[in-house]
Amino acid sequence: MTHIAVIGAGITGVTSAYCLARAGFEVSVLDRHRYPAMETSFANGGQLSASHTEVWNSVATLQKALRWMWHSDAPLLLNPAPSWHKYSWIAEFIAQIRHHDANSVATTRMAIEARQYLFAMAEAEGIAFDLEKRGILHLYHDAHTLAEAAAATRLLKQGGLERVAVTNEEIHQLEPTLTGQYAGGFFTESDSTGDIHQFTRGLARACERKGVTFYQDVQVVQAEASETGVALHWRAVNELGEFAAAAPPEVLACDAVLVCAGVGSRSLAQMLGDRVNVYPVKGYSITLHLDDARSRANAPWVSLLDEHAKIVTSRLGESRLRVAGTAEFNGENRDIRADRIAPLLQWVRENFDLETANAVPWAGLRPMMPNMMPVIQRGQRRRVYYNTGHGHLGWTLSAATAELVTALIASDAAVL
Ligand SMILES: Cc1cc2nc3c(=O)[nH]c(=O)nc-3n(C[C@H](O)[C@H](O)[C@H](O)COP(=O)(O)OP(=O)(O)OC[C@H]3O[C@@H](n4cnc5c(N)ncnc54)[C@H](O)[C@@H]3O)c2cc1C
């Protein structure tokens, strides 16, 4: 049986492993954490969001970034310190502005397609992940951004998505817990939300049932692909990512490798002779545990995106509310900064009558390509494949990209 090694047990790696195992491959998954879904797929915004697929490559985004640069509580923050990776990535991001419309439409199509695959996986494997099919409501505070959103709606429509304009009154009818006033909004009934960590862990268990082998607490330190096979050199790591001194490197031999390593994909691609220009765009979330009846009653059920604050919410069952946002360009830095968590808490207090004392903060690194499109492709060397770079939409898109990369590998199966 053809043996595929998947590097990374986040949402992209686990959905890929599942599809590959189902297609009849022998599959091994390697990850540097003790459990699947411990990095960016841990506590994200929760939105399965075809309505948030407009790529960020625009002059307006650049203008906002410059305006916000010196405000530590701004939704988008750029550390101006010199870094070749950061500035070359930004240059490529700017060069992609001309593809804004085409890439937005393509992402919308993929997001719509992904829904059916994700729901089918959950149903087939009996995975509970606090799925809420109540739609996503985008909120706008002024006429200008509302008009910009109307233009984006036309692009989403080209991609096959219907979202409807709603008035301030209709916003409050859709989500009665909201206390703010708005210029208007857009509602996408077909969007949904769920817990990415629960889903990924549940699917990983389903993978094991299908015979997938998980190597956890192991870091791939070297990868070599030749005409005859792939050798992955790995070392055991502890919770801090430190190598166990006594443990010598080991090698996993396989027929092909699939890189699904989130922000680790860039360095692995370099080892394999490819350039995959993923940049770590940091974001933050808080998870509010709704322990009292007042908080449970006053927390929203419909998923929200506040366009001014760039904050999203997802209700994760009766007793949790996830609030996420911010984009920070500051390298591979995982610090949870108090001054970046504060705006999320402030936003909740301004908009809802909720207890926020037991909010659990988190930070994650979005693996973002300059064109904001996932990379689903062959490497330059035979036996090398990528399914990575899903940026701010990995939860939304992974079920579709896993199917795509599995079809790609299956089409090469005869020569692997
Ligand atoms: C604040 C925030 C909010 C978000 N909200 C949403 C949302 O609402 N909707 C949405 O669709 N998306 C959202 N996203 C994006 C989404 O979470 C990510 O796109 C997705 O989790 C990325 O998954 P991944 O599998 O590519 O990466 P990860 O989940 O990071 O998995 C990669 C894995 O590779 C492993 N790895 C890397 N290098 C190595 C190595 N050398 N050896 C061994 N293992 C290695 C890591 O340990 C990790 O487990 C959000 C992200 C953030 C940060």
The ligand as a Gaussian input file, in Angstrom:
#p B3LYP/6-31G(d) Opt

LIG

0 1
 C       -7.592000      34.415000      16.140000
 C       -7.920000      33.515000      14.958000
 C       -9.233000      33.408000      14.538000
 C       -9.541000      32.593000      13.444000
 N      -10.838000      32.456000      13.087000
 C      -11.176000      31.656000      12.044000
 C      -12.533000      31.487000      11.686000
 O      -13.449000      32.006000      12.330000
 N      -12.818000      30.713000      10.607000
 C      -11.825000      30.112000       9.855000
 O      -12.141000      29.475000       8.863000
 N      -10.529000      30.221000      10.224000
 C      -10.178000      30.979000      11.277000
 N       -8.864000      31.120000      11.636000
 C       -7.834000      30.443000      10.827000
 C       -7.698000      28.967000      11.145000
 O       -7.723000      28.763000      12.539000
 C       -6.392000      28.455000      10.548000
 O       -6.369000      28.734000       9.160000
 C       -6.222000      26.953000      10.725000
 O       -6.357000      26.581000      12.072000
 C       -4.848000      26.524000      10.225000
 O       -4.776000      25.132000      10.320000
 P       -3.438000      24.369000       9.912000
 O       -3.714000      22.935000       9.989000
 O       -2.931000      24.924000       8.627000
 O       -2.379000      24.848000      11.007000
 P       -2.228000      24.354000      12.533000
 O       -3.523000      24.126000      13.173000
 O       -1.286000      25.309000      13.178000
 O       -1.535000      22.943000      12.385000
 C       -0.217000      22.811000      11.921000
 C        0.449000      21.734000      12.745000
 O        1.739000      21.465000      12.177000
 C        2.611000      21.114000      13.240000
 N        3.985000      21.315000      12.776000
 C        4.504000      22.418000      12.178000
 N        5.800000      22.206000      11.873000
 C        6.105000      20.947000      12.293000
 C        7.284000      20.149000      12.257000
 N        8.427000      20.589000      11.723000
 N        7.244000      18.901000      12.802000
 C        6.095000      18.439000      13.371000
 N        4.949000      19.144000      13.406000
 C        4.958000      20.380000      12.874000
 C        2.189000      22.039000      14.374000
 O        2.532000      21.492000      15.613000
 C        0.680000      22.147000      14.184000
 O       -0.028000      21.265000      15.042000
 C       -8.505000      31.906000      12.737000
 C       -7.199000      32.004000      13.183000
 C       -6.885000      32.796000      14.286000
 C       -5.469000      32.872000      14.755000

